Amino acid sequence: MIDYDMRMEMIFIPAKNGYIKVYVYGFSNLGTWGNAVAEFNGVTVTAKGFNKKRTIVRSISKLHESLVRKGRKNE
């Protein structure tokens, strides 16, 4: 794979306390790996997979899990 073929998509989802930012890269050809990085208020998680849509959803669900765990620690 050539470096200039690497594209990154940025998805910004509005939330009460800011934006959930999802960065998606890879998935250039059919059957290639890709990554999705979700970030919110300094908490960052990554997910890797073949299916772009499922990988994005997985990264957001991992972000939710880590935010819930972080909230439990503060109580």
mmJSON file of the N, C-alpha and C atoms, coordinates in Angstrom:
{"data_MODEL":{"atom_site":{
"group_PDB":["ATOM","ATOM","ATOM","ATOM","ATOM","ATOM","ATOM","ATOM","ATOM","ATOM","ATOM","ATOM","ATOM","ATOM","ATOM","ATOM","ATOM","ATOM","ATOM","ATOM","ATOM","ATOM","ATOM","ATOM","ATOM","ATOM","ATOM","ATOM","ATOM","ATOM","ATOM","ATOM","ATOM","ATOM","ATOM","ATOM","ATOM","ATOM","ATOM","ATOM","ATOM","ATOM","ATOM","ATOM","ATOM","ATOM","ATOM","ATOM","ATOM","ATOM","ATOM","ATOM","ATOM","ATOM","ATOM","ATOM","ATOM","ATOM","ATOM","ATOM","ATOM","ATOM","ATOM","ATOM","ATOM","ATOM","ATOM","ATOM","ATOM","ATOM","ATOM","ATOM","ATOM","ATOM","ATOM","ATOM","ATOM","ATOM","ATOM","ATOM","ATOM","ATOM","ATOM","ATOM","ATOM","ATOM","ATOM","ATOM","ATOM","ATOM","ATOM","ATOM","ATOM","ATOM","ATOM","ATOM","ATOM","ATOM","ATOM","ATOM","ATOM","ATOM","ATOM","ATOM","ATOM","ATOM","ATOM","ATOM","ATOM","ATOM","ATOM","ATOM","ATOM","ATOM","ATOM","ATOM","ATOM","ATOM","ATOM","ATOM","ATOM","ATOM","ATOM","ATOM","ATOM","ATOM","ATOM","ATOM","ATOM","ATOM","ATOM","ATOM","ATOM","ATOM","ATOM","ATOM","ATOM","ATOM","ATOM","ATOM","ATOM","ATOM","ATOM","ATOM","ATOM","ATOM","ATOM","ATOM","ATOM","ATOM","ATOM","ATOM","ATOM","ATOM","ATOM","ATOM","ATOM","ATOM","ATOM","ATOM","ATOM","ATOM","ATOM","ATOM","ATOM","ATOM","ATOM","ATOM","ATOM","ATOM","ATOM","ATOM","ATOM","ATOM","ATOM","ATOM","ATOM","ATOM","ATOM","ATOM","ATOM","ATOM","ATOM","ATOM","ATOM","ATOM","ATOM","ATOM","ATOM","ATOM","ATOM","ATOM","ATOM","ATOM","ATOM","ATOM","ATOM","ATOM","ATOM","ATOM","ATOM","ATOM","ATOM","ATOM","ATOM","ATOM","ATOM","ATOM","ATOM","ATOM","ATOM","ATOM","ATOM","ATOM","ATOM","ATOM","ATOM","ATOM","ATOM","ATOM","ATOM","ATOM","ATOM","ATOM","ATOM"],
"id":[1,2,3,4,5,6,7,8,9,10,11,12,13,14,15,16,17,18,19,20,21,22,23,24,25,26,27,28,29,30,31,32,33,34,35,36,37,38,39,40,41,42,43,44,45,46,47,48,49,50,51,52,53,54,55,56,57,58,59,60,61,62,63,64,65,66,67,68,69,70,71,72,73,74,75,76,77,78,79,80,81,82,83,84,85,86,87,88,89,90,91,92,93,94,95,96,97,98,99,100,101,102,103,104,105,106,107,108,109,110,111,112,113,114,115,116,117,118,119,120,121,122,123,124,125,126,127,128,129,130,131,132,133,134,135,136,137,138,139,140,141,142,143,144,145,146,147,148,149,150,151,152,153,154,155,156,157,158,159,160,161,162,163,164,165,166,167,168,169,170,171,172,173,174,175,176,177,178,179,180,181,182,183,184,185,186,187,188,189,190,191,192,193,194,195,196,197,198,199,200,201,202,203,204,205,206,207,208,209,210,211,212,213,214,215,216,217,218,219,220,221,222,223,224,225],
"type_symbol":["N","C","C","N","C","C","N","C","C","N","C","C","N","C","C","N","C","C","N","C","C","N","C","C","N","C","C","N","C","C","N","C","C","N","C","C","N","C","C","N","C","C","N","C","C","N","C","C","N","C","C","N","C","C","N","C","C","N","C","C","N","C","C","N","C","C","N","C","C","N","C","C","N","C","C","N","C","C","N","C","C","N","C","C","N","C","C","N","C","C","N","C","C","N","C","C","N","C","C","N","C","C","N","C","C","N","C","C","N","C","C","N","C","C","N","C","C","N","C","C","N","C","C","N","C","C","N","C","C","N","C","C","N","C","C","N","C","C","N","C","C","N","C","C","N","C","C","N","C","C","N","C","C","N","C","C","N","C","C","N","C","C","N","C","C","N","C","C","N","C","C","N","C","C","N","C","C","N","C","C","N","C","C","N","C","C","N","C","C","N","C","C","N","C","C","N","C","C","N","C","C","N","C","C","N","C","C","N","C","C","N","C","C","N","C","C","N","C","C","N","C","C","N","C","C"],
"label_atom_id":["N","CA","C","N","CA","C","N","CA","C","N","CA","C","N","CA","C","N","CA","C","N","CA","C","N","CA","C","N","CA","C","N","CA","C","N","CA","C","N","CA","C","N","CA","C","N","CA","C","N","CA","C","N","CA","C","N","CA","C","N","CA","C","N","CA","C","N","CA","C","N","CA","C","N","CA","C","N","CA","C","N","CA","C","N","CA","C","N","CA","C","N","CA","C","N","CA","C","N","CA","C","N","CA","C","N","CA","C","N","CA","C","N","CA","C","N","CA","C","N","CA","C","N","CA","C","N","CA","C","N","CA","C","N","CA","C","N","CA","C","N","CA","C","N","CA","C","N","CA","C","N","CA","C","N","CA","C","N","CA","C","N","CA","C","N","CA","C","N","CA","C","N","CA","C","N","CA","C","N","CA","C","N","CA","C","N","CA","C","N","CA","C","N","CA","C","N","CA","C","N","CA","C","N","CA","C","N","CA","C","N","CA","C","N","CA","C","N","CA","C","N","CA","C","N","CA","C","N","CA","C","N","CA","C","N","CA","C","N","CA","C","N","CA","C","N","CA","C","N","CA","C","N","CA","C","N","CA","C","N","CA","C"],
"label_alt_id":[null,null,null,null,null,null,null,null,null,null,null,null,null,null,null,null,null,null,null,null,null,null,null,null,null,null,null,null,null,null,null,null,null,null,null,null,null,null,null,null,null,null,null,null,null,null,null,null,null,null,null,null,null,null,null,null,null,null,null,null,null,null,null,null,null,null,null,null,null,null,null,null,null,null,null,null,null,null,null,null,null,null,null,null,null,null,null,null,null,null,null,null,null,null,null,null,null,null,null,null,null,null,null,null,null,null,null,null,null,null,null,null,null,null,null,null,null,null,null,null,null,null,null,null,null,null,null,null,null,null,null,null,null,null,null,null,null,null,null,null,null,null,null,null,null,null,null,null,null,null,null,null,null,null,null,null,null,null,null,null,null,null,null,null,null,null,null,null,null,null,null,null,null,null,null,null,null,null,null,null,null,null,null,null,null,null,null,null,null,null,null,null,null,null,null,null,null,null,null,null,null,null,null,null,null,null,null,null,null,null,null,null,null,null,null,null,null,null,null,null,null,null,null,null,null],
"label_comp_id":["MET","MET","MET","ILE","ILE","ILE","ASP","ASP","ASP","TYR","TYR","TYR","ASP","ASP","ASP","MET","MET","MET","ARG","ARG","ARG","MET","MET","MET","GLU","GLU","GLU","MET","MET","MET","ILE","ILE","ILE","PHE","PHE","PHE","ILE","ILE","ILE","PRO","PRO","PRO","ALA","ALA","ALA","LYS","LYS","LYS","ASN","ASN","ASN","GLY","GLY","GLY","TYR","TYR","TYR","ILE","ILE","ILE","LYS","LYS","LYS","VAL","VAL","VAL","TYR","TYR","TYR","VAL","VAL","VAL","TYR","TYR","TYR","GLY","GLY","GLY","PHE","PHE","PHE","SER","SER","SER","ASN","ASN","ASN","LEU","LEU","LEU","GLY","GLY","GLY","THR","THR","THR","TRP","TRP","TRP","GLY","GLY","GLY","ASN","ASN","ASN","ALA","ALA","ALA","VAL","VAL","VAL","ALA","ALA","ALA","GLU","GLU","GLU","PHE","PHE","PHE","ASN","ASN","ASN","GLY","GLY","GLY","VAL","VAL","VAL","THR","THR","THR","VAL","VAL","VAL","THR","THR","THR","ALA","ALA","ALA","LYS","LYS","LYS","GLY","GLY","GLY","PHE","PHE","PHE","ASN","ASN","ASN","LYS","LYS","LYS","LYS","LYS","LYS","ARG","ARG","ARG","THR","THR","THR","ILE","ILE","ILE","VAL","VAL","VAL","ARG","ARG","ARG","SER","SER","SER","ILE","ILE","ILE","SER","SER","SER","LYS","LYS","LYS","LEU","LEU","LEU","HIS","HIS","HIS","GLU","GLU","GLU","SER","SER","SER","LEU","LEU","LEU","VAL","VAL","VAL","ARG","ARG","ARG","LYS","LYS","LYS","GLY","GLY","GLY","ARG","ARG","ARG","LYS","LYS","LYS","ASN","ASN","ASN","GLU","GLU","GLU"],
"label_asym_id":["A","A","A","A","A","A","A","A","A","A","A","A","A","A","A","A","A","A","A","A","A","A","A","A","A","A","A","A","A","A","A","A","A","A","A","A","A","A","A","A","A","A","A","A","A","A","A","A","A","A","A","A","A","A","A","A","A","A","A","A","A","A","A","A","A","A","A","A","A","A","A","A","A","A","A","A","A","A","A","A","A","A","A","A","A","A","A","A","A","A","A","A","A","A","A","A","A","A","A","A","A","A","A","A","A","A","A","A","A","A","A","A","A","A","A","A","A","A","A","A","A","A","A","A","A","A","A","A","A","A","A","A","A","A","A","A","A","A","A","A","A","A","A","A","A","A","A","A","A","A","A","A","A","A","A","A","A","A","A","A","A","A","A","A","A","A","A","A","A","A","A","A","A","A","A","A","A","A","A","A","A","A","A","A","A","A","A","A","A","A","A","A","A","A","A","A","A","A","A","A","A","A","A","A","A","A","A","A","A","A","A","A","A","A","A","A","A","A","A","A","A","A","A","A","A"],
"label_entity_id":["1","1","1","1","1","1","1","1","1","1","1","1","1","1","1","1","1","1","1","1","1","1","1","1","1","1","1","1","1","1","1","1","1","1","1","1","1","1","1","1","1","1","1","1","1","1","1","1","1","1","1","1","1","1","1","1","1","1","1","1","1","1","1","1","1","1","1","1","1","1","1","1","1","1","1","1","1","1","1","1","1","1","1","1","1","1","1","1","1","1","1","1","1","1","1","1","1","1","1","1","1","1","1","1","1","1","1","1","1","1","1","1","1","1","1","1","1","1","1","1","1","1","1","1","1","1","1","1","1","1","1","1","1","1","1","1","1","1","1","1","1","1","1","1","1","1","1","1","1","1","1","1","1","1","1","1","1","1","1","1","1","1","1","1","1","1","1","1","1","1","1","1","1","1","1","1","1","1","1","1","1","1","1","1","1","1","1","1","1","1","1","1","1","1","1","1","1","1","1","1","1","1","1","1","1","1","1","1","1","1","1","1","1","1","1","1","1","1","1","1","1","1","1","1","1"],
"label_seq_id":[1,1,1,2,2,2,3,3,3,4,4,4,5,5,5,6,6,6,7,7,7,8,8,8,9,9,9,10,10,10,11,11,11,12,12,12,13,13,13,14,14,14,15,15,15,16,16,16,17,17,17,18,18,18,19,19,19,20,20,20,21,21,21,22,22,22,23,23,23,24,24,24,25,25,25,26,26,26,27,27,27,28,28,28,29,29,29,30,30,30,31,31,31,32,32,32,33,33,33,34,34,34,35,35,35,36,36,36,37,37,37,38,38,38,39,39,39,40,40,40,41,41,41,42,42,42,43,43,43,44,44,44,45,45,45,46,46,46,47,47,47,48,48,48,49,49,49,50,50,50,51,51,51,52,52,52,53,53,53,54,54,54,55,55,55,56,56,56,57,57,57,58,58,58,59,59,59,60,60,60,61,61,61,62,62,62,63,63,63,64,64,64,65,65,65,66,66,66,67,67,67,68,68,68,69,69,69,70,70,70,71,71,71,72,72,72,73,73,73,74,74,74,75,75,75],
"pdbx_PDB_ins_code":[null,null,null,null,null,null,null,null,null,null,null,null,null,null,null,null,null,null,null,null,null,null,null,null,null,null,null,null,null,null,null,null,null,null,null,null,null,null,null,null,null,null,null,null,null,null,null,null,null,null,null,null,null,null,null,null,null,null,null,null,null,null,null,null,null,null,null,null,null,null,null,null,null,null,null,null,null,null,null,null,null,null,null,null,null,null,null,null,null,null,null,null,null,null,null,null,null,null,null,null,null,null,null,null,null,null,null,null,null,null,null,null,null,null,null,null,null,null,null,null,null,null,null,null,null,null,null,null,null,null,null,null,null,null,null,null,null,null,null,null,null,null,null,null,null,null,null,null,null,null,null,null,null,null,null,null,null,null,null,null,null,null,null,null,null,null,null,null,null,null,null,null,null,null,null,null,null,null,null,null,null,null,null,null,null,null,null,null,null,null,null,null,null,null,null,null,null,null,null,null,null,null,null,null,null,null,null,null,null,null,null,null,null,null,null,null,null,null,null,null,null,null,null,null,null],
"Cartn_x":[0.846,0.0,0.89,0.499,1.249,0.688,1.56,1.157,0.1,0.192,-0.769,-2.168,-2.308,-3.631,-4.339,-3.597,-4.17,-5.054,-6.328,-7.258,-7.819,-8.141,-8.758,-10.064,-11.099,-12.389,-12.548,-13.148,-13.417,-14.92,-15.44,-16.871,-17.013,-17.792,-18.026,-19.49,-19.711,-21.062,-21.297,-22.279,-22.525,-23.085,-22.607,-23.094,-23.326,-23.881,-24.149,-22.901,-21.818,-20.603,-19.498,-19.82,-18.8,-19.1,-18.052,-18.196,-17.509,-18.133,-17.477,-16.798,-15.492,-14.732,-14.329,-14.656,-14.289,-13.421,-12.214,-11.284,-11.217,-11.48,-11.521,-10.484,-9.625,-8.653,-8.421,-7.875,-7.73,-8.912,-9.332,-10.487,-10.382,-9.166,-9.006,-9.502,-9.206,-9.653,-10.539,-11.277,-12.139,-11.29,-11.627,-10.906,-9.671,-9.468,-8.303,-8.718,-7.761,-8.003,-8.168,-8.842,-8.965,-9.062,-8.916,-8.985,-9.984,-10.611,-11.481,-11.061,-10.803,-10.387,-11.479,-12.058,-13.104,-12.535,-12.872,-12.327,-13.427,-13.448,-14.399,-13.822,-13.678,-13.181,-11.897,-10.949,-9.662,-9.619,-10.712,-10.752,-10.714,-9.754,-9.57,-9.548,-10.272,-10.266,-10.121,-9.617,-9.45,-10.12,-10.495,-11.034,-10.468,-10.202,-9.63,-10.513,-10.749,-11.583,-11.651,-12.41,-12.593,-13.792,-14.872,-16.113,-16.104,-16.172,-16.032,-17.122,-18.372,-19.498,-19.438,-19.18,-19.106,-17.927,-16.822,-15.647,-15.918,-16.622,-16.982,-17.902,-18.905,-19.844,-19.116,-18.179,-17.423,-16.568,-15.959,-15.137,-16.0,-17.187,-18.084,-18.595,-18.896,-19.361,-18.238,-17.003,-15.867,-15.676,-15.868,-15.779,-16.834,-18.043,-19.126,-18.771,-18.261,-17.867,-16.802,-15.807,-14.732,-15.226,-16.154,-16.716,-17.575,-18.304,-19.108,-18.197,-17.111,-16.157,-15.489,-15.153,-14.53,-15.492,-16.771,-17.781,-17.954,-17.858,-17.985,-16.807,-15.616,-14.437,-14.561,-15.196,-15.303,-16.345,-17.206,-18.255,-17.745],
"Cartn_y":[-1.182,0.0,1.244,2.197,3.437,4.44,5.247,6.176,7.176,7.669,8.682,8.115,6.774,6.164,6.121,6.378,6.316,7.541,7.314,8.408,8.251,9.366,9.333,10.103,9.495,10.168,10.622,11.778,12.29,12.448,11.895,11.979,12.692,13.752,14.496,14.325,13.767,13.525,14.461,15.369,16.292,15.557,15.944,15.403,16.574,16.289,17.354,18.126,17.395,18.011,18.199,18.209,18.379,17.529,17.129,16.309,14.97,13.912,12.62,12.632,12.462,12.494,11.07,10.655,9.327,9.5,8.95,8.991,7.59,7.485,6.191,6.196,5.183,5.068,3.602,3.382,2.032,1.743,0.506,0.076,0.521,0.588,1.117,0.134,-1.141,-2.15,-3.161,-3.911,-4.94,-5.981,-6.228,-7.223,-6.716,-5.405,-4.875,-4.393,-4.414,-3.968,-2.457,-2.026,-0.601,-0.351,0.886,1.277,2.397,2.413,3.506,3.938,5.224,5.782,6.735,6.483,7.347,8.105,9.391,10.247,11.141,11.287,12.177,12.595,13.888,14.449,13.784,13.591,13.035,11.525,10.831,9.375,8.902,8.049,7.575,6.057,5.473,4.021,3.733,2.54,2.142,0.799,0.58,-0.704,-0.998,-2.271,-2.685,-3.771,-3.724,-4.748,-4.641,-5.574,-5.619,-4.795,-4.873,-4.202,-2.789,-1.798,-0.394,0.026,-0.253,0.171,-0.489,-1.795,-2.504,-2.022,-1.676,-1.191,0.162,1.038,2.344,2.166,1.319,1.065,0.45,-0.46,-1.094,-0.07,0.859,1.868,2.78,3.14,3.988,3.227,1.938,1.167,0.967,0.786,0.702,2.023,3.13,4.444,4.584,4.14,4.196,3.375,2.163,1.296,1.964,2.568,3.189,4.433,5.182,6.345,5.929,4.826,4.317,3.867,3.144,2.703,3.895,4.913,6.115,6.833,6.869,7.495,6.751,5.43,4.627,4.856,5.073,5.323,6.64,7.64,8.963,9.009,8.023,8.052,7.584],
"Cartn_z":[0.0,0.0,0.0,-0.795,-0.908,0.09,0.697,1.751,1.309,0.069,-0.339,-0.562,-0.578,-0.673,0.675,1.745,3.081,3.316,3.56,3.822,5.223,5.833,7.151,7.089,7.671,7.786,9.227,9.412,10.752,10.909,11.977,12.269,13.61,13.646,14.881,15.271,16.452,16.948,18.125,18.031,19.15,20.364,21.54,22.809,23.758,24.934,25.91,26.305,26.553,27.103,26.079,24.811,23.782,22.569,21.869,20.678,20.867,20.365,20.259,18.894,18.892,17.649,17.282,16.073,15.594,14.356,14.411,13.288,12.693,11.397,10.721,9.606,9.592,8.504,8.179,6.988,6.455,5.559,5.486,4.697,3.237,2.687,1.335,0.277,0.414,-0.535,0.172,-0.594,-0.027,0.709,1.961,2.743,3.449,3.507,4.218,5.606,6.499,7.871,7.916,8.963,9.214,10.704,11.102,12.51,12.69,13.867,14.254,15.654,15.816,17.101,17.55,18.725,19.28,20.47,20.564,21.621,22.168,23.503,24.159,25.504,25.729,26.989,27.478,26.594,26.984,27.091,26.867,26.887,25.437,25.121,23.757,23.737,22.776,22.577,21.086,20.775,19.385,19.141,17.901,17.468,16.088,15.822,14.557,13.97,12.66,12.057,10.546,9.948,8.506,8.058,8.802,8.433,9.004,8.131,8.538,9.52,9.181,10.026,11.409,11.444,12.728,13.569,12.922,13.646,14.275,13.563,14.118,15.316,15.174,16.28,17.461,17.202,18.279,19.029,18.312,18.995,19.855,19.379,20.185,21.399,21.244,22.404,23.425,22.954,23.884,24.625,23.921,24.555,25.64,25.342,26.333,27.571,27.353,28.482,29.346,28.72,29.499,30.236,29.634,30.326,31.521,31.377,32.499,33.626,33.284,34.308,34.989,34.207,34.766,35.719,35.366,36.228,37.525,37.491,38.713,39.643,39.082,39.918,40.669,40.049,40.675,41.795,41.87,42.911,44.244],
"occupancy":[1.0,1.0,1.0,1.0,1.0,1.0,1.0,1.0,1.0,1.0,1.0,1.0,1.0,1.0,1.0,1.0,1.0,1.0,1.0,1.0,1.0,1.0,1.0,1.0,1.0,1.0,1.0,1.0,1.0,1.0,1.0,1.0,1.0,1.0,1.0,1.0,1.0,1.0,1.0,1.0,1.0,1.0,1.0,1.0,1.0,1.0,1.0,1.0,1.0,1.0,1.0,1.0,1.0,1.0,1.0,1.0,1.0,1.0,1.0,1.0,1.0,1.0,1.0,1.0,1.0,1.0,1.0,1.0,1.0,1.0,1.0,1.0,1.0,1.0,1.0,1.0,1.0,1.0,1.0,1.0,1.0,1.0,1.0,1.0,1.0,1.0,1.0,1.0,1.0,1.0,1.0,1.0,1.0,1.0,1.0,1.0,1.0,1.0,1.0,1.0,1.0,1.0,1.0,1.0,1.0,1.0,1.0,1.0,1.0,1.0,1.0,1.0,1.0,1.0,1.0,1.0,1.0,1.0,1.0,1.0,1.0,1.0,1.0,1.0,1.0,1.0,1.0,1.0,1.0,1.0,1.0,1.0,1.0,1.0,1.0,1.0,1.0,1.0,1.0,1.0,1.0,1.0,1.0,1.0,1.0,1.0,1.0,1.0,1.0,1.0,1.0,1.0,1.0,1.0,1.0,1.0,1.0,1.0,1.0,1.0,1.0,1.0,1.0,1.0,1.0,1.0,1.0,1.0,1.0,1.0,1.0,1.0,1.0,1.0,1.0,1.0,1.0,1.0,1.0,1.0,1.0,1.0,1.0,1.0,1.0,1.0,1.0,1.0,1.0,1.0,1.0,1.0,1.0,1.0,1.0,1.0,1.0,1.0,1.0,1.0,1.0,1.0,1.0,1.0,1.0,1.0,1.0,1.0,1.0,1.0,1.0,1.0,1.0,1.0,1.0,1.0,1.0,1.0,1.0,1.0,1.0,1.0,1.0,1.0,1.0],
"B_iso_or_equiv":[0.0,0.0,0.0,0.0,0.0,0.0,0.0,0.0,0.0,0.0,0.0,0.0,0.0,0.0,0.0,0.0,0.0,0.0,0.0,0.0,0.0,0.0,0.0,0.0,0.0,0.0,0.0,0.0,0.0,0.0,0.0,0.0,0.0,0.0,0.0,0.0,0.0,0.0,0.0,0.0,0.0,0.0,0.0,0.0,0.0,0.0,0.0,0.0,0.0,0.0,0.0,0.0,0.0,0.0,0.0,0.0,0.0,0.0,0.0,0.0,0.0,0.0,0.0,0.0,0.0,0.0,0.0,0.0,0.0,0.0,0.0,0.0,0.0,0.0,0.0,0.0,0.0,0.0,0.0,0.0,0.0,0.0,0.0,0.0,0.0,0.0,0.0,0.0,0.0,0.0,0.0,0.0,0.0,0.0,0.0,0.0,0.0,0.0,0.0,0.0,0.0,0.0,0.0,0.0,0.0,0.0,0.0,0.0,0.0,0.0,0.0,0.0,0.0,0.0,0.0,0.0,0.0,0.0,0.0,0.0,0.0,0.0,0.0,0.0,0.0,0.0,0.0,0.0,0.0,0.0,0.0,0.0,0.0,0.0,0.0,0.0,0.0,0.0,0.0,0.0,0.0,0.0,0.0,0.0,0.0,0.0,0.0,0.0,0.0,0.0,0.0,0.0,0.0,0.0,0.0,0.0,0.0,0.0,0.0,0.0,0.0,0.0,0.0,0.0,0.0,0.0,0.0,0.0,0.0,0.0,0.0,0.0,0.0,0.0,0.0,0.0,0.0,0.0,0.0,0.0,0.0,0.0,0.0,0.0,0.0,0.0,0.0,0.0,0.0,0.0,0.0,0.0,0.0,0.0,0.0,0.0,0.0,0.0,0.0,0.0,0.0,0.0,0.0,0.0,0.0,0.0,0.0,0.0,0.0,0.0,0.0,0.0,0.0,0.0,0.0,0.0,0.0,0.0,0.0,0.0,0.0,0.0,0.0,0.0,0.0],
"pdbx_formal_charge":[null,null,null,null,null,null,null,null,null,null,null,null,null,null,null,null,null,null,null,null,null,null,null,null,null,null,null,null,null,null,null,null,null,null,null,null,null,null,null,null,null,null,null,null,null,null,null,null,null,null,null,null,null,null,null,null,null,null,null,null,null,null,null,null,null,null,null,null,null,null,null,null,null,null,null,null,null,null,null,null,null,null,null,null,null,null,null,null,null,null,null,null,null,null,null,null,null,null,null,null,null,null,null,null,null,null,null,null,null,null,null,null,null,null,null,null,null,null,null,null,null,null,null,null,null,null,null,null,null,null,null,null,null,null,null,null,null,null,null,null,null,null,null,null,null,null,null,null,null,null,null,null,null,null,null,null,null,null,null,null,null,null,null,null,null,null,null,null,null,null,null,null,null,null,null,null,null,null,null,null,null,null,null,null,null,null,null,null,null,null,null,null,null,null,null,null,null,null,null,null,null,null,null,null,null,null,null,null,null,null,null,null,null,null,null,null,null,null,null,null,null,null,null,null,null],
"auth_seq_id":[1,1,1,2,2,2,3,3,3,4,4,4,5,5,5,6,6,6,7,7,7,8,8,8,9,9,9,10,10,10,11,11,11,12,12,12,13,13,13,14,14,14,15,15,15,16,16,16,17,17,17,18,18,18,19,19,19,20,20,20,21,21,21,22,22,22,23,23,23,24,24,24,25,25,25,26,26,26,27,27,27,28,28,28,29,29,29,30,30,30,31,31,31,32,32,32,33,33,33,34,34,34,35,35,35,36,36,36,37,37,37,38,38,38,39,39,39,40,40,40,41,41,41,42,42,42,43,43,43,44,44,44,45,45,45,46,46,46,47,47,47,48,48,48,49,49,49,50,50,50,51,51,51,52,52,52,53,53,53,54,54,54,55,55,55,56,56,56,57,57,57,58,58,58,59,59,59,60,60,60,61,61,61,62,62,62,63,63,63,64,64,64,65,65,65,66,66,66,67,67,67,68,68,68,69,69,69,70,70,70,71,71,71,72,72,72,73,73,73,74,74,74,75,75,75],
"auth_comp_id":["MET","MET","MET","ILE","ILE","ILE","ASP","ASP","ASP","TYR","TYR","TYR","ASP","ASP","ASP","MET","MET","MET","ARG","ARG","ARG","MET","MET","MET","GLU","GLU","GLU","MET","MET","MET","ILE","ILE","ILE","PHE","PHE","PHE","ILE","ILE","ILE","PRO","PRO","PRO","ALA","ALA","ALA","LYS","LYS","LYS","ASN","ASN","ASN","GLY","GLY","GLY","TYR","TYR","TYR","ILE","ILE","ILE","LYS","LYS","LYS","VAL","VAL","VAL","TYR","TYR","TYR","VAL","VAL","VAL","TYR","TYR","TYR","GLY","GLY","GLY","PHE","PHE","PHE","SER","SER","SER","ASN","ASN","ASN","LEU","LEU","LEU","GLY","GLY","GLY","THR","THR","THR","TRP","TRP","TRP","GLY","GLY","GLY","ASN","ASN","ASN","ALA","ALA","ALA","VAL","VAL","VAL","ALA","ALA","ALA","GLU","GLU","GLU","PHE","PHE","PHE","ASN","ASN","ASN","GLY","GLY","GLY","VAL","VAL","VAL","THR","THR","THR","VAL","VAL","VAL","THR","THR","THR","ALA","ALA","ALA","LYS","LYS","LYS","GLY","GLY","GLY","PHE","PHE","PHE","ASN","ASN","ASN","LYS","LYS","LYS","LYS","LYS","LYS","ARG","ARG","ARG","THR","THR","THR","ILE","ILE","ILE","VAL","VAL","VAL","ARG","ARG","ARG","SER","SER","SER","ILE","ILE","ILE","SER","SER","SER","LYS","LYS","LYS","LEU","LEU","LEU","HIS","HIS","HIS","GLU","GLU","GLU","SER","SER","SER","LEU","LEU","LEU","VAL","VAL","VAL","ARG","ARG","ARG","LYS","LYS","LYS","GLY","GLY","GLY","ARG","ARG","ARG","LYS","LYS","LYS","ASN","ASN","ASN","GLU","GLU","GLU"],
"auth_asym_id":["A","A","A","A","A","A","A","A","A","A","A","A","A","A","A","A","A","A","A","A","A","A","A","A","A","A","A","A","A","A","A","A","A","A","A","A","A","A","A","A","A","A","A","A","A","A","A","A","A","A","A","A","A","A","A","A","A","A","A","A","A","A","A","A","A","A","A","A","A","A","A","A","A","A","A","A","A","A","A","A","A","A","A","A","A","A","A","A","A","A","A","A","A","A","A","A","A","A","A","A","A","A","A","A","A","A","A","A","A","A","A","A","A","A","A","A","A","A","A","A","A","A","A","A","A","A","A","A","A","A","A","A","A","A","A","A","A","A","A","A","A","A","A","A","A","A","A","A","A","A","A","A","A","A","A","A","A","A","A","A","A","A","A","A","A","A","A","A","A","A","A","A","A","A","A","A","A","A","A","A","A","A","A","A","A","A","A","A","A","A","A","A","A","A","A","A","A","A","A","A","A","A","A","A","A","A","A","A","A","A","A","A","A","A","A","A","A","A","A","A","A","A","A","A","A"],
"auth_atom_id":["N","CA","C","N","CA","C","N","CA","C","N","CA","C","N","CA","C","N","CA","C","N","CA","C","N","CA","C","N","CA","C","N","CA","C","N","CA","C","N","CA","C","N","CA","C","N","CA","C","N","CA","C","N","CA","C","N","CA","C","N","CA","C","N","CA","C","N","CA","C","N","CA","C","N","CA","C","N","CA","C","N","CA","C","N","CA","C","N","CA","C","N","CA","C","N","CA","C","N","CA","C","N","CA","C","N","CA","C","N","CA","C","N","CA","C","N","CA","C","N","CA","C","N","CA","C","N","CA","C","N","CA","C","N","CA","C","N","CA","C","N","CA","C","N","CA","C","N","CA","C","N","CA","C","N","CA","C","N","CA","C","N","CA","C","N","CA","C","N","CA","C","N","CA","C","N","CA","C","N","CA","C","N","CA","C","N","CA","C","N","CA","C","N","CA","C","N","CA","C","N","CA","C","N","CA","C","N","CA","C","N","CA","C","N","CA","C","N","CA","C","N","CA","C","N","CA","C","N","CA","C","N","CA","C","N","CA","C","N","CA","C","N","CA","C","N","CA","C","N","CA","C","N","CA","C","N","CA","C","N","CA","C"],
"pdbx_PDB_model_num":[1,1,1,1,1,1,1,1,1,1,1,1,1,1,1,1,1,1,1,1,1,1,1,1,1,1,1,1,1,1,1,1,1,1,1,1,1,1,1,1,1,1,1,1,1,1,1,1,1,1,1,1,1,1,1,1,1,1,1,1,1,1,1,1,1,1,1,1,1,1,1,1,1,1,1,1,1,1,1,1,1,1,1,1,1,1,1,1,1,1,1,1,1,1,1,1,1,1,1,1,1,1,1,1,1,1,1,1,1,1,1,1,1,1,1,1,1,1,1,1,1,1,1,1,1,1,1,1,1,1,1,1,1,1,1,1,1,1,1,1,1,1,1,1,1,1,1,1,1,1,1,1,1,1,1,1,1,1,1,1,1,1,1,1,1,1,1,1,1,1,1,1,1,1,1,1,1,1,1,1,1,1,1,1,1,1,1,1,1,1,1,1,1,1,1,1,1,1,1,1,1,1,1,1,1,1,1,1,1,1,1,1,1,1,1,1,1,1,1,1,1,1,1,1,1]
}}}
